[in-house]
Amino acid sequence: MKNIIKAKYRKIIGTKYSKKIRLINKIPAIIYYYMNNILIEINHNDIFNIIKNKKHKLIIINLKNKKINTNIHDIQYHPYKKKILHVDFIFKKT
């Protein structure tokens, strides 16, 4: 089963912006892509369901009709809520 997540580029970084997008059920993320890191925002429920079902071996991120194959490198969780705060992805060649 393919895990496809729609994402959007984000140009603004920082705590204030991250809190703002978390209020609308999105989370900040990053894709480590060779020497160029790509900052993105993704829907919280999409990634949470993939992780909960333990089907995150390969995740395809759809960025403006460009598909990027990734693996999850790190996930930051909220200390006591069942929420994801940040996800780090690594580019994967296929």
PDB file of N, CA, C and O in Angstrom:
ATOM      1  N   MET A   1       0.835  -1.180   0.000  1.00  0.00           N
ATOM      2  CA  MET A   1       0.000   0.000   0.000  1.00  0.00           C
ATOM      3  C   MET A   1       0.876   1.239   0.000  1.00  0.00           C
ATOM      4  O   MET A   1       1.833   1.339   0.768  1.00  0.00           O
ATOM      5  N   LYS A   2       0.544   2.168  -0.858  1.00  0.00           N
ATOM      6  CA  LYS A   2       1.318   3.391  -0.945  1.00  0.00           C
ATOM      7  C   LYS A   2       0.786   4.411   0.046  1.00  0.00           C
ATOM      8  O   LYS A   2      -0.422   4.612   0.173  1.00  0.00           O
ATOM      9  N   ASN A   3       1.700   5.041   0.732  1.00  0.00           N
ATOM     10  CA  ASN A   3       1.361   6.106   1.663  1.00  0.00           C
ATOM     11  C   ASN A   3       1.705   7.427   1.000  1.00  0.00           C
ATOM     12  O   ASN A   3       2.874   7.805   0.922  1.00  0.00           O
ATOM     13  N   ILE A   4       0.703   8.118   0.529  1.00  0.00           N
ATOM     14  CA  ILE A   4       0.917   9.389  -0.153  1.00  0.00           C
ATOM     15  C   ILE A   4       0.373  10.507   0.730  1.00  0.00           C
ATOM     16  O   ILE A   4      -0.767  10.456   1.191  1.00  0.00           O
ATOM     17  N   ILE A   5       1.214  11.519   0.955  1.00  0.00           N
ATOM     18  CA  ILE A   5       0.839  12.664   1.767  1.00  0.00           C
ATOM     19  C   ILE A   5       0.974  13.917   0.925  1.00  0.00           C
ATOM     20  O   ILE A   5       2.003  14.139   0.287  1.00  0.00           O
ATOM     21  N   LYS A   6      -0.061  14.732   0.926  1.00  0.00           N
ATOM     22  CA  LYS A   6       0.024  16.024   0.257  1.00  0.00           C
ATOM     23  C   LYS A   6       0.723  17.002   1.188  1.00  0.00           C
ATOM     24  O   LYS A   6       0.451  17.046   2.387  1.00  0.00           O
ATOM     25  N   ALA A   7       1.624  17.782   0.616  1.00  0.00           N
ATOM     26  CA  ALA A   7       2.369  18.746   1.419  1.00  0.00           C
ATOM     27  C   ALA A   7       2.414  20.085   0.702  1.00  0.00           C
ATOM     28  O   ALA A   7       2.117  20.191  -0.488  1.00  0.00           O
ATOM     29  N   LYS A   8       2.789  21.090   1.453  1.00  0.00           N
ATOM     30  CA  LYS A   8       2.897  22.440   0.922  1.00  0.00           C
ATOM     31  C   LYS A   8       4.220  23.021   1.392  1.00  0.00           C
ATOM     32  O   LYS A   8       4.625  22.817   2.536  1.00  0.00           O
ATOM     33  N   TYR A   9       4.891  23.744   0.505  1.00  0.00           N
ATOM     34  CA  TYR A   9       6.131  24.402   0.896  1.00  0.00           C
ATOM     35  C   TYR A   9       5.844  25.431   1.978  1.00  0.00           C
ATOM     36  O   TYR A   9       4.772  26.036   2.003  1.00  0.00           O
ATOM     37  N   ARG A  10       6.803  25.625   2.867  1.00  0.00           N
ATOM     38  CA  ARG A  10       6.692  26.719   3.825  1.00  0.00           C
ATOM     39  C   ARG A  10       7.994  27.506   3.776  1.00  0.00           C
ATOM     40  O   ARG A  10       9.087  26.939   3.766  1.00  0.00           O
ATOM     41  N   LYS A  11       7.848  28.812   3.745  1.00  0.00           N
ATOM     42  CA  LYS A  11       9.015  29.686   3.643  1.00  0.00           C
ATOM     43  C   LYS A  11       9.338  30.331   4.979  1.00  0.00           C
ATOM     44  O   LYS A  11      10.477  30.729   5.223  1.00  0.00           O
ATOM     45  N   ILE A  12       8.347  30.434   5.835  1.00  0.00           N
ATOM     46  CA  ILE A  12       8.535  31.080   7.129  1.00  0.00           C
ATOM     47  C   ILE A  12       8.922  30.013   8.149  1.00  0.00           C
ATOM     48  O   ILE A  12       8.316  28.943   8.205  1.00  0.00           O
ATOM     49  N   ILE A  13       9.935  30.319   8.953  1.00  0.00           N
ATOM     50  CA  ILE A  13      10.351  29.387   9.992  1.00  0.00           C
ATOM     51  C   ILE A  13      10.232  30.081  11.348  1.00  0.00           C
ATOM     52  O   ILE A  13      10.135  31.306  11.422  1.00  0.00           O
ATOM     53  N   GLY A  14      10.239  29.306  12.392  1.00  0.00           N
ATOM     54  CA  GLY A  14      10.209  29.863  13.733  1.00  0.00           C
ATOM     55  C   GLY A  14       9.072  29.312  14.576  1.00  0.00           C
ATOM     56  O   GLY A  14       8.124  28.714  14.066  1.00  0.00           O
ATOM     57  N   THR A  15       9.190  29.525  15.855  1.00  0.00           N
ATOM     58  CA  THR A  15       8.222  29.007  16.821  1.00  0.00           C
ATOM     59  C   THR A  15       6.840  29.607  16.629  1.00  0.00           C
ATOM     60  O   THR A  15       5.835  28.900  16.705  1.00  0.00           O
ATOM     61  N   LYS A  16       6.788  30.893  16.383  1.00  0.00           N
ATOM     62  CA  LYS A  16       5.501  31.572  16.248  1.00  0.00           C
ATOM     63  C   LYS A  16       4.702  31.019  15.063  1.00  0.00           C
ATOM     64  O   LYS A  16       3.502  30.771  15.180  1.00  0.00           O
ATOM     65  N   TYR A  17       5.362  30.829  13.941  1.00  0.00           N
ATOM     66  CA  TYR A  17       4.697  30.284  12.760  1.00  0.00           C
ATOM     67  C   TYR A  17       4.299  28.822  12.979  1.00  0.00           C
ATOM     68  O   TYR A  17       3.224  28.398  12.556  1.00  0.00           O
ATOM     69  N   SER A  18       5.168  28.058  13.640  1.00  0.00           N
ATOM     70  CA  SER A  18       4.859  26.647  13.901  1.00  0.00           C
ATOM     71  C   SER A  18       3.616  26.506  14.768  1.00  0.00           C
ATOM     72  O   SER A  18       2.772  25.647  14.511  1.00  0.00           O
ATOM     73  N   LYS A  19       3.499  27.343  15.794  1.00  0.00           N
ATOM     74  CA  LYS A  19       2.310  27.307  16.645  1.00  0.00           C
ATOM     75  C   LYS A  19       1.061  27.672  15.853  1.00  0.00           C
ATOM     76  O   LYS A  19      -0.007  27.094  16.059  1.00  0.00           O
ATOM     77  N   LYS A  20       1.202  28.627  14.954  1.00  0.00           N
ATOM     78  CA  LYS A  20       0.070  29.082  14.148  1.00  0.00           C
ATOM     79  C   LYS A  20      -0.452  27.970  13.237  1.00  0.00           C
ATOM     80  O   LYS A  20      -1.664  27.787  13.124  1.00  0.00           O
ATOM     81  N   ILE A  21       0.443  27.228  12.587  1.00  0.00           N
ATOM     82  CA  ILE A  21      -0.036  26.174  11.690  1.00  0.00           C
ATOM     83  C   ILE A  21      -0.524  24.955  12.462  1.00  0.00           C
ATOM     84  O   ILE A  21      -1.368  24.212  11.961  1.00  0.00           O
ATOM     85  N   ARG A  22      -0.010  24.732  13.676  1.00  0.00           N
ATOM     86  CA  ARG A  22      -0.519  23.609  14.477  1.00  0.00           C
ATOM     87  C   ARG A  22      -1.959  23.841  14.912  1.00  0.00           C
ATOM     88  O   ARG A  22      -2.700  22.883  15.130  1.00  0.00           O
ATOM     89  N   LEU A  23      -2.361  25.099  15.041  1.00  0.00           N
ATOM     90  CA  LEU A  23      -3.748  25.406  15.409  1.00  0.00           C
ATOM     91  C   LEU A  23      -4.734  25.028  14.311  1.00  0.00           C
ATOM     92  O   LEU A  23      -5.908  24.787  14.593  1.00  0.00           O
ATOM     93  N   ILE A  24      -4.274  24.971  13.068  1.00  0.00           N
ATOM     94  CA  ILE A  24      -5.148  24.588  11.954  1.00  0.00           C
ATOM     95  C   ILE A  24      -4.892  23.142  11.517  1.00  0.00           C
ATOM     96  O   ILE A  24      -5.143  22.777  10.369  1.00  0.00           O
ATOM     97  N   ASN A  25      -4.383  22.316  12.462  1.00  0.00           N
ATOM     98  CA  ASN A  25      -4.193  20.883  12.279  1.00  0.00           C
ATOM     99  C   ASN A  25      -3.149  20.536  11.219  1.00  0.00           C
ATOM    100  O   ASN A  25      -3.284  19.533  10.518  1.00  0.00           O
ATOM    101  N   LYS A  26      -2.134  21.342  11.102  1.00  0.00           N
ATOM    102  CA  LYS A  26      -1.000  21.038  10.233  1.00  0.00           C
ATOM    103  C   LYS A  26       0.246  21.018  11.097  1.00  0.00           C
ATOM    104  O   LYS A  26       0.274  21.617  12.172  1.00  0.00           O
ATOM    105  N   ILE A  27       1.276  20.331  10.629  1.00  0.00           N
ATOM    106  CA  ILE A  27       2.519  20.298  11.384  1.00  0.00           C
ATOM    107  C   ILE A  27       3.687  20.646  10.473  1.00  0.00           C
ATOM    108  O   ILE A  27       3.663  20.341   9.281  1.00  0.00           O
ATOM    109  N   PRO A  28       4.712  21.287  11.037  1.00  0.00           N
ATOM    110  CA  PRO A  28       5.897  21.578  10.249  1.00  0.00           C
ATOM    111  C   PRO A  28       6.734  20.308  10.088  1.00  0.00           C
ATOM    112  O   PRO A  28       6.772  19.453  10.972  1.00  0.00           O
ATOM    113  N   ALA A  29       7.390  20.209   8.956  1.00  0.00           N
ATOM    114  CA  ALA A  29       8.244  19.055   8.685  1.00  0.00           C
ATOM    115  C   ALA A  29       9.395  19.499   7.792  1.00  0.00           C
ATOM    116  O   ALA A  29       9.392  20.604   7.249  1.00  0.00           O
ATOM    117  N   ILE A  30      10.369  18.623   7.652  1.00  0.00           N
ATOM    118  CA  ILE A  30      11.515  18.907   6.805  1.00  0.00           C
ATOM    119  C   ILE A  30      11.890  17.635   6.056  1.00  0.00           C
ATOM    120  O   ILE A  30      11.779  16.531   6.591  1.00  0.00           O
ATOM    121  N   ILE A  31      12.330  17.800   4.827  1.00  0.00           N
ATOM    122  CA  ILE A  31      12.855  16.690   4.037  1.00  0.00           C
ATOM    123  C   ILE A  31      14.334  16.967   3.826  1.00  0.00           C
ATOM    124  O   ILE A  31      14.705  17.984   3.239  1.00  0.00           O
ATOM    125  N   TYR A  32      15.173  16.065   4.302  1.00  0.00           N
ATOM    126  CA  TYR A  32      16.608  16.186   4.062  1.00  0.00           C
ATOM    127  C   TYR A  32      16.878  15.619   2.676  1.00  0.00           C
ATOM    128  O   TYR A  32      16.838  14.405   2.473  1.00  0.00           O
ATOM    129  N   TYR A  33      17.149  16.496   1.734  1.00  0.00           N
ATOM    130  CA  TYR A  33      17.231  16.156   0.315  1.00  0.00           C
ATOM    131  C   TYR A  33      18.612  16.562  -0.180  1.00  0.00           C
ATOM    132  O   TYR A  33      18.809  17.696  -0.616  1.00  0.00           O
ATOM    133  N   TYR A  34      19.564  15.645  -0.114  1.00  0.00           N
ATOM    134  CA  TYR A  34      20.971  15.910  -0.441  1.00  0.00           C
ATOM    135  C   TYR A  34      21.455  17.126   0.341  1.00  0.00           C
ATOM    136  O   TYR A  34      21.387  17.119   1.570  1.00  0.00           O
ATOM    137  N   MET A  35      21.934  18.153  -0.318  1.00  0.00           N
ATOM    138  CA  MET A  35      22.416  19.347   0.375  1.00  0.00           C
ATOM    139  C   MET A  35      21.318  20.394   0.539  1.00  0.00           C
ATOM    140  O   MET A  35      21.507  21.368   1.268  1.00  0.00           O
ATOM    141  N   ASN A  36      20.178  20.214  -0.123  1.00  0.00           N
ATOM    142  CA  ASN A  36      19.061  21.161  -0.037  1.00  0.00           C
ATOM    143  C   ASN A  36      17.973  20.579   0.845  1.00  0.00           C
ATOM    144  O   ASN A  36      17.380  19.555   0.505  1.00  0.00           O
ATOM    145  N   ASN A  37      17.707  21.214   1.962  1.00  0.00           N
ATOM    146  CA  ASN A  37      16.615  20.792   2.828  1.00  0.00           C
ATOM    147  C   ASN A  37      15.334  21.487   2.379  1.00  0.00           C
ATOM    148  O   ASN A  37      15.343  22.673   2.052  1.00  0.00           O
ATOM    149  N   ILE A  38      14.242  20.744   2.366  1.00  0.00           N
ATOM    150  CA  ILE A  38      12.960  21.275   1.924  1.00  0.00           C
ATOM    151  C   ILE A  38      12.050  21.404   3.143  1.00  0.00           C
ATOM    152  O   ILE A  38      11.760  20.416   3.817  1.00  0.00           O
ATOM    153  N   LEU A  39      11.606  22.620   3.419  1.00  0.00           N
ATOM    154  CA  LEU A  39      10.690  22.869   4.525  1.00  0.00           C
ATOM    155  C   LEU A  39       9.258  22.725   4.017  1.00  0.00           C
ATOM    156  O   LEU A  39       8.881  23.333   3.015  1.00  0.00           O
ATOM    157  N   ILE A  40       8.466  21.917   4.717  1.00  0.00           N
ATOM    158  CA  ILE A  40       7.095  21.667   4.291  1.00  0.00           C
ATOM    159  C   ILE A  40       6.158  21.723   5.496  1.00  0.00           C
ATOM    160  O   ILE A  40       6.587  21.738   6.649  1.00  0.00           O
ATOM    161  N   GLU A  41       4.865  21.753   5.182  1.00  0.00           N
ATOM    162  CA  GLU A  41       3.839  21.557   6.205  1.00  0.00           C
ATOM    163  C   GLU A  41       2.883  20.503   5.688  1.00  0.00           C
ATOM    164  O   GLU A  41       2.509  20.503   4.516  1.00  0.00           O
ATOM    165  N   ILE A  42       2.489  19.598   6.584  1.00  0.00           N
ATOM    166  CA  ILE A  42       1.620  18.484   6.212  1.00  0.00           C
ATOM    167  C   ILE A  42       0.443  18.417   7.173  1.00  0.00           C
ATOM    168  O   ILE A  42       0.468  18.998   8.258  1.00  0.00           O
ATOM    169  N   ASN A  43      -0.584  17.698   6.751  1.00  0.00           N
ATOM    170  CA  ASN A  43      -1.766  17.520   7.587  1.00  0.00           C
ATOM    171  C   ASN A  43      -1.446  16.541   8.717  1.00  0.00           C
ATOM    172  O   ASN A  43      -0.904  15.461   8.481  1.00  0.00           O
ATOM    173  N   HIS A  44      -1.785  16.931   9.937  1.00  0.00           N
ATOM    174  CA  HIS A  44      -1.481  16.113  11.115  1.00  0.00           C
ATOM    175  C   HIS A  44      -2.143  14.745  11.034  1.00  0.00           C
ATOM    176  O   HIS A  44      -1.497  13.735  11.314  1.00  0.00           O
ATOM    177  N   ASN A  45      -3.403  14.689  10.661  1.00  0.00           N
ATOM    178  CA  ASN A  45      -4.141  13.422  10.669  1.00  0.00           C
ATOM    179  C   ASN A  45      -3.591  12.429   9.647  1.00  0.00           C
ATOM    180  O   ASN A  45      -3.600  11.223   9.892  1.00  0.00           O
ATOM    181  N   ASP A  46      -3.114  12.922   8.505  1.00  0.00           N
ATOM    182  CA  ASP A  46      -2.559  12.023   7.491  1.00  0.00           C
ATOM    183  C   ASP A  46      -1.339  11.270   8.026  1.00  0.00           C
ATOM    184  O   ASP A  46      -1.266  10.045   7.926  1.00  0.00           O
ATOM    185  N   ILE A  47      -0.399  11.997   8.584  1.00  0.00           N
ATOM    186  CA  ILE A  47       0.824  11.361   9.080  1.00  0.00           C
ATOM    187  C   ILE A  47       0.558  10.568  10.354  1.00  0.00           C
ATOM    188  O   ILE A  47       1.179   9.527  10.570  1.00  0.00           O
ATOM    189  N   PHE A  48      -0.355  11.042  11.201  1.00  0.00           N
ATOM    190  CA  PHE A  48      -0.665  10.337  12.445  1.00  0.00           C
ATOM    191  C   PHE A  48      -1.260   8.961  12.150  1.00  0.00           C
ATOM    192  O   PHE A  48      -0.914   7.984  12.815  1.00  0.00           O
ATOM    193  N   ASN A  49      -2.152   8.874  11.161  1.00  0.00           N
ATOM    194  CA  ASN A  49      -2.761   7.583  10.817  1.00  0.00           C
ATOM    195  C   ASN A  49      -1.743   6.616  10.228  1.00  0.00           C
ATOM    196  O   ASN A  49      -1.808   5.416  10.492  1.00  0.00           O
ATOM    197  N   ILE A  50      -0.826   7.112   9.451  1.00  0.00           N
ATOM    198  CA  ILE A  50       0.213   6.247   8.879  1.00  0.00           C
ATOM    199  C   ILE A  50       1.110   5.688   9.982  1.00  0.00           C
ATOM    200  O   ILE A  50       1.438   4.501   9.984  1.00  0.00           O
ATOM    201  N   ILE A  51       1.498   6.541  10.908  1.00  0.00           N
ATOM    202  CA  ILE A  51       2.378   6.106  11.995  1.00  0.00           C
ATOM    203  C   ILE A  51       1.640   5.167  12.943  1.00  0.00           C
ATOM    204  O   ILE A  51       2.208   4.179  13.408  1.00  0.00           O
ATOM    205  N   LYS A  52       0.381   5.470  13.230  1.00  0.00           N
ATOM    206  CA  LYS A  52      -0.412   4.646  14.143  1.00  0.00           C
ATOM    207  C   LYS A  52      -0.582   3.232  13.592  1.00  0.00           C
ATOM    208  O   LYS A  52      -0.543   2.264  14.352  1.00  0.00           O
ATOM    209  N   ASN A  53      -0.769   3.106  12.285  1.00  0.00           N
ATOM    210  CA  ASN A  53      -0.958   1.803  11.662  1.00  0.00           C
ATOM    211  C   ASN A  53       0.355   1.104  11.331  1.00  0.00           C
ATOM    212  O   ASN A  53       0.354   0.002  10.782  1.00  0.00           O
ATOM    213  N   LYS A  54       1.478   1.745  11.665  1.00  0.00           N
ATOM    214  CA  LYS A  54       2.823   1.186  11.455  1.00  0.00           C
ATOM    215  C   LYS A  54       3.065   0.814   9.998  1.00  0.00           C
ATOM    216  O   LYS A  54       3.617  -0.243   9.693  1.00  0.00           O
ATOM    217  N   LYS A  55       2.642   1.700   9.107  1.00  0.00           N
ATOM    218  CA  LYS A  55       2.848   1.485   7.676  1.00  0.00           C
ATOM    219  C   LYS A  55       3.732   2.588   7.107  1.00  0.00           C
ATOM    220  O   LYS A  55       3.430   3.142   6.050  1.00  0.00           O
ATOM    221  N   HIS A  56       4.807   2.905   7.790  1.00  0.00           N
ATOM    222  CA  HIS A  56       5.612   4.042   7.372  1.00  0.00           C
ATOM    223  C   HIS A  56       6.998   3.641   6.874  1.00  0.00           C
ATOM    224  O   HIS A  56       7.975   4.341   7.139  1.00  0.00           O
ATOM    225  N   LYS A  57       7.090   2.540   6.167  1.00  0.00           N
ATOM    226  CA  LYS A  57       8.372   2.147   5.586  1.00  0.00           C
ATOM    227  C   LYS A  57       8.755   3.086   4.446  1.00  0.00           C
ATOM    228  O   LYS A  57       9.906   3.511   4.346  1.00  0.00           O
ATOM    229  N   LEU A  58       7.804   3.404   3.603  1.00  0.00           N
ATOM    230  CA  LEU A  58       8.029   4.325   2.491  1.00  0.00           C
ATOM    231  C   LEU A  58       6.848   5.280   2.427  1.00  0.00           C
ATOM    232  O   LEU A  58       5.695   4.856   2.340  1.00  0.00           O
ATOM    233  N   ILE A  59       7.142   6.562   2.471  1.00  0.00           N
ATOM    234  CA  ILE A  59       6.107   7.582   2.387  1.00  0.00           C
ATOM    235  C   ILE A  59       6.400   8.446   1.181  1.00  0.00           C
ATOM    236  O   ILE A  59       7.514   8.946   1.020  1.00  0.00           O
ATOM    237  N   ILE A  60       5.406   8.621   0.340  1.00  0.00           N
ATOM    238  CA  ILE A  60       5.539   9.463  -0.840  1.00  0.00           C
ATOM    239  C   ILE A  60       4.916  10.812  -0.524  1.00  0.00           C
ATOM    240  O   ILE A  60       3.739  10.902  -0.175  1.00  0.00           O
ATOM    241  N   ILE A  61       5.720  11.856  -0.652  1.00  0.00           N
ATOM    242  CA  ILE A  61       5.245  13.206  -0.372  1.00  0.00           C
ATOM    243  C   ILE A  61       5.002  13.901  -1.698  1.00  0.00           C
ATOM    244  O   ILE A  61       5.896  13.989  -2.540  1.00  0.00           O
ATOM    245  N   ASN A  62       3.794  14.392  -1.873  1.00  0.00           N
ATOM    246  CA  ASN A  62       3.388  15.059  -3.102  1.00  0.00           C
ATOM    247  C   ASN A  62       3.501  16.569  -2.898  1.00  0.00           C
ATOM    248  O   ASN A  62       2.709  17.164  -2.167  1.00  0.00           O
ATOM    249  N   LEU A  63       4.490  17.183  -3.551  1.00  0.00           N
ATOM    250  CA  LEU A  63       4.738  18.620  -3.464  1.00  0.00           C
ATOM    251  C   LEU A  63       4.547  19.235  -4.838  1.00  0.00           C
ATOM    252  O   LEU A  63       5.383  19.054  -5.723  1.00  0.00           O
ATOM    253  N   LYS A  64       3.473  19.948  -5.019  1.00  0.00           N
ATOM    254  CA  LYS A  64       3.185  20.592  -6.310  1.00  0.00           C
ATOM    255  C   LYS A  64       3.360  19.616  -7.472  1.00  0.00           C
ATOM    256  O   LYS A  64       4.065  19.908  -8.437  1.00  0.00           O
ATOM    257  N   ASN A  65       2.718  18.467  -7.371  1.00  0.00           N
ATOM    258  CA  ASN A  65       2.740  17.413  -8.386  1.00  0.00           C
ATOM    259  C   ASN A  65       4.118  16.798  -8.597  1.00  0.00           C
ATOM    260  O   ASN A  65       4.340  16.129  -9.605  1.00  0.00           O
ATOM    261  N   LYS A  66       5.029  17.007  -7.685  1.00  0.00           N
ATOM    262  CA  LYS A  66       6.327  16.346  -7.699  1.00  0.00           C
ATOM    263  C   LYS A  66       6.316  15.332  -6.567  1.00  0.00           C
ATOM    264  O   LYS A  66       6.075  15.695  -5.416  1.00  0.00           O
ATOM    265  N   LYS A  67       6.573  14.075  -6.874  1.00  0.00           N
ATOM    266  CA  LYS A  67       6.524  13.027  -5.861  1.00  0.00           C
ATOM    267  C   LYS A  67       7.927  12.727  -5.355  1.00  0.00           C
ATOM    268  O   LYS A  67       8.843  12.468  -6.135  1.00  0.00           O
ATOM    269  N   ILE A  68       8.079  12.766  -4.040  1.00  0.00           N
ATOM    270  CA  ILE A  68       9.362  12.528  -3.403  1.00  0.00           C
ATOM    271  C   ILE A  68       9.224  11.322  -2.483  1.00  0.00           C
ATOM    272  O   ILE A  68       8.383  11.313  -1.585  1.00  0.00           O
ATOM    273  N   ASN A  69      10.052  10.307  -2.707  1.00  0.00           N
ATOM    274  CA  ASN A  69      10.047   9.120  -1.860  1.00  0.00           C
ATOM    275  C   ASN A  69      10.884   9.401  -0.618  1.00  0.00           C
ATOM    276  O   ASN A  69      12.022   9.861  -0.717  1.00  0.00           O
ATOM    277  N   THR A  70      10.316   9.123   0.546  1.00  0.00           N
ATOM    278  CA  THR A  70      11.002   9.423   1.801  1.00  0.00           C
ATOM    279  C   THR A  70      10.826   8.315   2.817  1.00  0.00           C
ATOM    280  O   THR A  70       9.946   7.461   2.701  1.00  0.00           O
ATOM    281  N   ASN A  71      11.685   8.356   3.809  1.00  0.00           N
ATOM    282  CA  ASN A  71      11.556   7.558   5.029  1.00  0.00           C
ATOM    283  C   ASN A  71      11.485   8.526   6.190  1.00  0.00           C
ATOM    284  O   ASN A  71      11.985   9.648   6.101  1.00  0.00           O
ATOM    285  N   ILE A  72      10.871   8.102   7.274  1.00  0.00           N
ATOM    286  CA  ILE A  72      10.826   8.947   8.465  1.00  0.00           C
ATOM    287  C   ILE A  72      12.143   8.785   9.213  1.00  0.00           C
ATOM    288  O   ILE A  72      12.579   7.669   9.493  1.00  0.00           O
ATOM    289  N   HIS A  73      12.766   9.909   9.530  1.00  0.00           N
ATOM    290  CA  HIS A  73      14.014   9.903  10.294  1.00  0.00           C
ATOM    291  C   HIS A  73      13.745  10.125  11.779  1.00  0.00           C
ATOM    292  O   HIS A  73      14.302   9.426  12.626  1.00  0.00           O
ATOM    293  N   ASP A  74      12.893  11.096  12.093  1.00  0.00           N
ATOM    294  CA  ASP A  74      12.615  11.412  13.491  1.00  0.00           C
ATOM    295  C   ASP A  74      11.217  12.008  13.617  1.00  0.00           C
ATOM    296  O   ASP A  74      10.734  12.695  12.718  1.00  0.00           O
ATOM    297  N   ILE A  75      10.582  11.730  14.747  1.00  0.00           N
ATOM    298  CA  ILE A  75       9.258  12.281  15.043  1.00  0.00           C
ATOM    299  C   ILE A  75       9.310  12.889  16.438  1.00  0.00           C
ATOM    300  O   ILE A  75       9.795  12.260  17.379  1.00  0.00           O
ATOM    301  N   GLN A  76       8.812  14.106  16.566  1.00  0.00           N
ATOM    302  CA  GLN A  76       8.725  14.746  17.877  1.00  0.00           C
ATOM    303  C   GLN A  76       7.266  14.762  18.297  1.00  0.00           C
ATOM    304  O   GLN A  76       6.405  15.250  17.565  1.00  0.00           O
ATOM    305  N   TYR A  77       6.991  14.223  19.485  1.00  0.00           N
ATOM    306  CA  TYR A  77       5.636  14.149  20.011  1.00  0.00           C
ATOM    307  C   TYR A  77       5.442  15.181  21.114  1.00  0.00           C
ATOM    308  O   TYR A  77       6.401  15.640  21.733  1.00  0.00           O
ATOM    309  N   HIS A  78       4.181  15.534  21.345  1.00  0.00           N
ATOM    310  CA  HIS A  78       3.826  16.382  22.476  1.00  0.00           C
ATOM    311  C   HIS A  78       4.043  15.553  23.750  1.00  0.00           C
ATOM    312  O   HIS A  78       3.811  14.344  23.738  1.00  0.00           O
ATOM    313  N   PRO A  79       4.485  16.186  24.851  1.00  0.00           N
ATOM    314  CA  PRO A  79       4.793  15.416  26.056  1.00  0.00           C
ATOM    315  C   PRO A  79       3.630  14.600  26.631  1.00  0.00           C
ATOM    316  O   PRO A  79       3.851  13.492  27.120  1.00  0.00           O
ATOM    317  N   TYR A  80       2.399  15.118  26.583  1.00  0.00           N
ATOM    318  CA  TYR A  80       1.305  14.355  27.197  1.00  0.00           C
ATOM    319  C   TYR A  80       0.065  14.242  26.318  1.00  0.00           C
ATOM    320  O   TYR A  80      -0.851  13.492  26.657  1.00  0.00           O
ATOM    321  N   LYS A  81       0.007  14.948  25.219  1.00  0.00           N
ATOM    322  CA  LYS A  81      -1.116  14.792  24.292  1.00  0.00           C
ATOM    323  C   LYS A  81      -0.716  13.821  23.187  1.00  0.00           C
ATOM    324  O   LYS A  81       0.469  13.608  22.931  1.00  0.00           O
ATOM    325  N   LYS A  82      -1.712  13.239  22.542  1.00  0.00           N
ATOM    326  CA  LYS A  82      -1.431  12.363  21.412  1.00  0.00           C
ATOM    327  C   LYS A  82      -1.333  13.208  20.152  1.00  0.00           C
ATOM    328  O   LYS A  82      -2.193  13.140  19.274  1.00  0.00           O
ATOM    329  N   LYS A  83      -0.282  13.999  20.075  1.00  0.00           N
ATOM    330  CA  LYS A  83      -0.081  14.887  18.935  1.00  0.00           C
ATOM    331  C   LYS A  83       1.369  14.831  18.501  1.00  0.00           C
ATOM    332  O   LYS A  83       2.284  14.650  19.304  1.00  0.00           O
ATOM    333  N   ILE A  84       1.542  14.991  17.204  1.00  0.00           N
ATOM    334  CA  ILE A  84       2.882  15.081  16.634  1.00  0.00           C
ATOM    335  C   ILE A  84       3.213  16.555  16.490  1.00  0.00           C
ATOM    336  O   ILE A  84       2.385  17.343  16.034  1.00  0.00           O
ATOM    337  N   LEU A  85       4.432  16.927  16.880  1.00  0.00           N
ATOM    338  CA  LEU A  85       4.854  18.319  16.787  1.00  0.00           C
ATOM    339  C   LEU A  85       5.703  18.598  15.550  1.00  0.00           C
ATOM    340  O   LEU A  85       5.623  19.683  14.974  1.00  0.00           O
ATOM    341  N   HIS A  86       6.515  17.627  15.141  1.00  0.00           N
ATOM    342  CA  HIS A  86       7.427  17.847  14.022  1.00  0.00           C
ATOM    343  C   HIS A  86       7.874  16.500  13.475  1.00  0.00           C
ATOM    344  O   HIS A  86       8.008  15.533  14.224  1.00  0.00           O
ATOM    345  N   VAL A  87       8.106  16.439  12.169  1.00  0.00           N
ATOM    346  CA  VAL A  87       8.579  15.209  11.539  1.00  0.00           C
ATOM    347  C   VAL A  87       9.762  15.534  10.646  1.00  0.00           C
ATOM    348  O   VAL A  87       9.746  16.520   9.909  1.00  0.00           O
ATOM    349  N   ASP A  88      10.799  14.689  10.719  1.00  0.00           N
ATOM    350  CA  ASP A  88      11.944  14.786   9.829  1.00  0.00           C
ATOM    351  C   ASP A  88      11.891  13.607   8.860  1.00  0.00           C
ATOM    352  O   ASP A  88      11.781  12.452   9.271  1.00  0.00           O
ATOM    353  N   PHE A  89      11.970  13.920   7.574  1.00  0.00           N
ATOM    354  CA  PHE A  89      11.986  12.894   6.542  1.00  0.00           C
ATOM    355  C   PHE A  89      13.361  12.867   5.879  1.00  0.00           C
ATOM    356  O   PHE A  89      14.069  13.874   5.869  1.00  0.00           O
ATOM    357  N   ILE A  90      13.734  11.727   5.334  1.00  0.00           N
ATOM    358  CA  ILE A  90      14.978  11.589   4.563  1.00  0.00           C
ATOM    359  C   ILE A  90      14.600  11.123   3.172  1.00  0.00           C
ATOM    360  O   ILE A  90      13.803  10.200   3.004  1.00  0.00           O
ATOM    361  N   PHE A  91      15.183  11.776   2.175  1.00  0.00           N
ATOM    362  CA  PHE A  91      14.969  11.388   0.775  1.00  0.00           C
ATOM    363  C   PHE A  91      15.496   9.986   0.552  1.00  0.00           C
ATOM    364  O   PHE A  91      16.557   9.618   1.054  1.00  0.00           O
ATOM    365  N   LYS A  92      14.735   9.203  -0.213  1.00  0.00           N
ATOM    366  CA  LYS A  92      15.126   7.845  -0.500  1.00  0.00           C
ATOM    367  C   LYS A  92      15.127   7.617  -2.004  1.00  0.00           C
ATOM    368  O   LYS A  92      14.122   7.850  -2.677  1.00  0.00           O
ATOM    369  N   LYS A  93      16.246   7.166  -2.519  1.00  0.00           N
ATOM    370  CA  LYS A  93      16.315   6.840  -3.949  1.00  0.00           C
ATOM    371  C   LYS A  93      15.558   5.535  -4.205  1.00  0.00           C
ATOM    372  O   LYS A  93      15.541   4.630  -3.371  1.00  0.00           O
ATOM    373  N   THR A  94      14.941   5.468  -5.367  1.00  0.00           N
ATOM    374  CA  THR A  94      14.285   4.212  -5.727  1.00  0.00           C
ATOM    375  C   THR A  94      14.813   3.693  -7.033  1.00  0.00           C
ATOM    376  O   THR A  94      14.377   2.641  -7.500  1.00  0.00           O
TER     377      THR A  94
END
